[in-house]
Amino acid sequence: MIDERWEIGSEFDWREEFVTLDGPCHEWPSPRSLFSSGRAALLSLLRQWSDAKARRTLHLPSFFCMEVAATLATVTDLAWYRDVPDQEAPDLDTLRAEPGDLVLAVNLFGRRDGSLWNEWRSRNPEILVIEDHTHDPFSPWAQESAAPYVWTSLRKTLPIPDGALLWSPQGLPLPSPASSPSHGSNDKLIGMLLKGLYLKGACISKEEYRTLQMSGEDSLAKETDSPVSPFTHAILNGLDIPRMRRRREANVREFNRALLELPQDRCAPLFTSWPEGGVPFNALLVCKDEETRDELRRYLIGEKIYTAIHWKQKGEPLHSQDPEALSLSQRILTVPVDQRYSCEDIHRLVEIMGRGLVRSVGQGAMQR
Ligand SMILES: Cc1ncc(COP(=O)(O)O)c(C=O)c1O
């Protein structure tokens, strides 16, 4: 990346440096189904299990992506149990599943391990547990899972235009994707290629590749059963997954460490430890209140640091009604520190954050 185009976050660009020439670095589960998006995979699974006579309820964590939940609500009834990632573990006493229901167990931001769920599952064999490993697809929990179904949207952490994986450690039947691929995958791939060249300094309009990325994302979000693109299918075995995981974990550690040197009154890491062998999704911050979070976010956008909110609940058509989840969703901020960034990038990012925090003290606003 040339310096004048330095930025952090937003959609992935395509980089050959993430491809290994040393053969496959990961043994994928077999059999498996590969879809274009996580939603396409889970909707296909839910349709497979839906029973017109007795509608099944899907239980979701109260801290979850409400846009995805709204899509799932089109094919099944929803209920909520308390799992808020500023707490050590999900509160499974709030999970009121009946025999025949389905439960989504989520490794939120990669900070959970499966022990509580494994125990709960063995006490509730008549309930179908589906694990969501989107935030850390290659954690020991995911790799050693014995759940009925395991699901992960690979495109959220790997630099690929699309892709979600579904398998059944218990050998249950898997849905197959439909035959027609998603147009969204193509747009996203072109967007990735153009962004990669833009960051290197090529005369390419940012607006042009952003438009493709956004239209691609819009189409992917609407997919209900499409297969993974030929590009992702072919490249999965060529990706240097261990290297990317090492980089991401080191960046989160370095970010959390460097943050300790900044004023602590306005924002702090959501968590600083995670299960052995796991890799956190990204650096997660909890701010003092919603205003501070939004101010910090605006300031960072002005510095070309594009943070994200995982996930909003206030004002969404659907929400969990859990006051603790709502409160955290108003204060949380995701800072992307994935495999794209070096240790120097992390230091630069924290230094910029520090400038904003110091300047804003006593001013009530974080201006550039
Ligand atoms: C934890 C989690 N699981 C699943 C999904 C669905 O993935 P996709 O966007 O590929 O449909 C998302 C998307 O935001 C997610 O955050």
PDBQT file of the ligand as one rigid body, heavy atoms in Angstrom, charges set to zero:
ROOT
HETATM    1  C1  LIG A 401     -21.901 -14.088  13.299  1.00  0.00    +0.000 C 
HETATM    2  C2  LIG A 401     -22.476 -14.110  11.911  1.00  0.00    +0.000 A 
HETATM    3  N1  LIG A 401     -22.950 -15.252  11.439  1.00  0.00    +0.000 NA
HETATM    4  C3  LIG A 401     -23.444 -15.338  10.193  1.00  0.00    +0.000 A 
HETATM    5  C4  LIG A 401     -23.527 -14.252   9.354  1.00  0.00    +0.000 A 
HETATM    6  C5  LIG A 401     -24.120 -14.384   7.975  1.00  0.00    +0.000 C 
HETATM    7  O1  LIG A 401     -23.129 -14.321   6.994  1.00  0.00    +0.000 OA
HETATM    8  P1  LIG A 401     -23.385 -13.748   5.531  1.00  0.00    +0.000 P 
HETATM    9  O2  LIG A 401     -23.261 -12.250   5.604  1.00  0.00    +0.000 OA
HETATM   10  O3  LIG A 401     -22.332 -14.380   4.688  1.00  0.00    +0.000 OA
HETATM   11  O4  LIG A 401     -24.779 -14.138   5.128  1.00  0.00    +0.000 OA
HETATM   12  C6  LIG A 401     -23.052 -13.044   9.803  1.00  0.00    +0.000 A 
HETATM   13  C7  LIG A 401     -23.130 -11.868   8.944  1.00  0.00    +0.000 C 
HETATM   14  O5  LIG A 401     -23.073 -10.729   9.369  1.00  0.00    +0.000 OA
HETATM   15  C8  LIG A 401     -22.499 -12.970  11.110  1.00  0.00    +0.000 A 
HETATM   16  O6  LIG A 401     -22.005 -11.810  11.571  1.00  0.00    +0.000 OA
ENDROOT
TORSDOF 0
